[in-house]
Amino acid sequence: MPDTAIPAACAFADHDHAACSAAGLAQAEALCAAQGARLTPVRRRTLEILLEAHRALGAYEVLERLRSDGFGGQPPVAYRALEFLEAMGLVHRIRRLNAFAACMRPGEAHQALFLICRRCEALAEAPGGRVRAAVEAAAAETGFAVERASLEATGLCPACRAEAP
C-alpha cells in the first residue's frame, strides 16, 4: 500500500479534516477488499466515528453513537466492531485511556507512539520505531525480550501550550 499516512502533526494543526477522514476510510475500504474482509455497515460507522476527530473514544462512547445511529445498543455491537477494526490494523487500542483511535497508517507494519494532550484530549499517532528500538535495547540488557509495547506519552498539544499560563 502506498505511503498515504496522515502526518502526526495534523492532529494538532488546522487541516482539511473531511479529506483526512475520507482518506482514512478509503484506505480502510481498500485494505478490507485486498484481504477479503467485509467492512459491514456497523464496522464502517464505527470507523467513521473514530475518524471524526483526532482523539480516542471509549467503547461505550462509540456504542452510544452507534445506538443513536440505529445500530443497536448492546455492548457486543461496539466491541465486535472494534475488535474487527483492531485486528485489521485500522484502529489502535490506547491502553492508558482504555479507548480506541483510528490508525493513521493502516495497512503498514509500524510501531505507533501516541501523543495525548492531557487538556483537550487530542491524540496524534507518531512513528515510534526508534522509541521501540530503545525500549528493546534497554530490555535486552536485562535479558528481557519485549513481545508487545504500547507507547503513549501525555503532555500538552501546541494549542493548549499556547493557552497555558
C-alpha positions as CSV (number, residue, x, y, z in Angstrom):
1,M,0.0,0.0,0.0
2,P,1.4,3.5,-0.8
3,D,2.6,5.7,2.0
4,T,-0.6,7.9,2.3
5,A,-0.3,8.1,6.1
6,I,-1.6,11.2,7.8
7,P,1.3,13.2,9.3
8,A,1.3,13.2,13.1
9,A,1.3,17.0,13.2
10,C,-2.2,17.1,11.5
11,A,-3.9,16.1,14.7
12,F,-2.5,19.3,16.3
13,A,-2.9,21.7,13.4
14,D,-5.7,23.1,11.3
15,H,-6.2,20.9,8.3
16,D,-8.9,19.6,6.0
17,H,-10.3,17.1,8.4
18,A,-13.0,16.0,6.0
19,A,-10.3,15.0,3.5
20,C,-8.3,13.4,6.3
21,S,-11.3,11.3,7.4
22,A,-12.2,10.4,3.8
23,A,-8.6,9.2,3.1
24,G,-8.7,7.1,6.3
25,L,-12.0,5.5,5.2
26,A,-10.7,4.9,1.7
27,Q,-7.6,3.2,3.0
28,A,-9.8,1.0,5.2
29,E,-12.0,0.0,2.3
30,A,-9.0,-0.8,0.1
31,L,-7.4,-2.8,2.9
32,C,-10.5,-4.8,3.7
33,A,-11.1,-5.5,0.0
34,A,-7.5,-6.6,-0.5
35,Q,-7.8,-9.1,2.4
36,G,-11.3,-10.3,1.5
37,A,-12.8,-8.9,4.7
38,R,-16.1,-7.2,5.0
39,L,-16.4,-3.6,6.2
40,T,-20.1,-4.1,7.3
41,P,-22.3,-1.1,7.9
42,V,-21.7,-1.2,11.7
43,R,-17.9,-1.6,11.3
44,R,-17.8,1.2,8.7
45,R,-19.8,3.5,11.0
46,T,-17.6,2.6,14.0
47,L,-14.5,3.6,12.0
48,E,-16.2,6.8,10.8
49,I,-16.9,7.7,14.4
50,L,-13.3,7.2,15.3
51,L,-12.1,9.2,12.2
52,E,-14.4,12.2,13.1
53,A,-11.8,13.7,15.5
54,H,-8.2,13.2,16.4
55,R,-8.9,11.7,19.8
56,A,-9.5,8.4,21.4
57,L,-13.0,7.2,22.3
58,G,-14.0,4.5,24.8
59,A,-16.1,1.6,23.7
60,Y,-19.2,3.0,25.5
61,E,-18.8,6.3,23.7
62,V,-18.7,4.5,20.4
63,L,-21.7,2.4,21.5
64,E,-23.7,5.4,22.3
65,R,-23.0,6.9,18.9
66,L,-23.9,3.6,17.2
67,R,-27.1,3.4,19.2
68,S,-28.1,7.0,18.2
69,D,-27.4,5.9,14.5
70,G,-29.8,2.9,14.9
71,F,-27.2,0.1,15.1
72,G,-28.4,-1.3,18.5
73,G,-27.4,-0.6,22.0
74,Q,-25.9,-3.8,23.3
75,P,-22.1,-3.6,24.2
76,P,-21.2,-6.6,21.9
77,V,-22.2,-4.4,18.9
78,A,-19.4,-1.9,19.6
79,Y,-16.9,-4.4,20.9
80,R,-17.2,-6.8,17.9
81,A,-16.8,-3.9,15.5
82,L,-13.8,-2.5,17.5
83,E,-12.2,-6.0,17.7
84,F,-12.5,-6.4,13.9
85,L,-11.1,-3.0,13.2
86,E,-8.2,-3.6,15.6
87,A,-7.4,-7.0,14.1
88,M,-7.4,-5.4,10.6
89,G,-5.0,-2.7,11.8
90,L,-7.5,0.0,11.3
91,V,-7.7,1.2,14.9
92,H,-5.4,1.2,17.9
93,R,-6.2,0.5,21.5
94,I,-5.0,3.3,23.6
95,R,-4.3,1.5,26.9
96,R,-3.8,4.5,29.1
97,L,-7.2,5.8,28.2
98,N,-8.9,2.4,27.8
99,A,-10.1,3.8,24.5
100,F,-9.6,3.4,20.7
101,A,-8.3,5.7,18.0
102,A,-8.3,5.4,14.2
103,C,-5.0,4.3,12.8
104,M,-3.3,6.9,10.7
105,R,-1.1,4.3,8.9
106,P,-3.5,1.4,8.1
107,G,-2.0,-1.5,6.2
108,E,1.6,-0.7,7.2
109,A,3.5,-2.6,9.8
110,H,4.5,0.0,12.3
111,Q,5.0,0.9,15.9
112,A,2.9,3.8,16.9
113,L,3.8,6.4,19.5
114,F,0.6,8.1,20.8
115,L,0.9,11.7,21.9
116,I,-2.1,12.5,24.1
117,C,-3.0,16.1,25.2
118,R,-4.0,16.0,28.8
119,R,-6.1,19.1,28.5
120,C,-8.1,18.8,25.2
121,E,-7.6,15.0,24.7
122,A,-6.3,15.5,21.1
123,L,-4.3,12.5,20.0
124,A,-1.6,12.2,17.4
125,E,0.0,9.0,16.1
126,A,3.7,9.5,15.5
127,P,6.2,7.0,14.3
128,G,7.6,5.1,17.3
129,G,10.1,2.7,15.7
130,R,13.1,4.4,17.3
131,V,11.5,4.5,20.7
132,R,10.6,0.8,20.4
133,A,14.2,0.0,19.5
134,A,15.4,1.9,22.5
135,V,13.0,0.0,24.8
136,E,14.1,-3.3,23.3
137,A,17.8,-2.4,23.7
138,A,17.2,-1.5,27.4
139,A,15.2,-4.6,28.0
140,A,17.8,-6.8,26.3
141,E,20.4,-5.5,28.8
142,T,18.4,-7.3,31.5
143,G,17.8,-10.4,29.4
144,F,14.2,-9.5,28.8
145,A,12.6,-9.9,25.4
146,V,9.8,-7.4,24.6
147,E,6.9,-9.0,22.8
148,R,4.4,-6.1,22.8
149,A,4.8,-2.5,23.7
150,S,2.2,0.3,23.9
151,L,4.0,3.6,23.5
152,E,2.0,6.5,24.9
153,A,3.0,10.0,26.1
154,T,0.9,12.6,27.7
155,G,1.5,16.4,27.6
156,L,0.1,19.5,26.0
157,C,-0.6,19.9,22.3
158,P,0.6,23.1,20.6
159,A,-2.8,24.9,21.1
160,C,-3.1,24.0,24.8
161,R,0.6,25.0,25.3
162,A,-0.2,28.4,23.8
163,E,-3.2,28.9,26.1
164,A,-1.3,27.7,29.2
165,P,-0.5,30.3,31.8
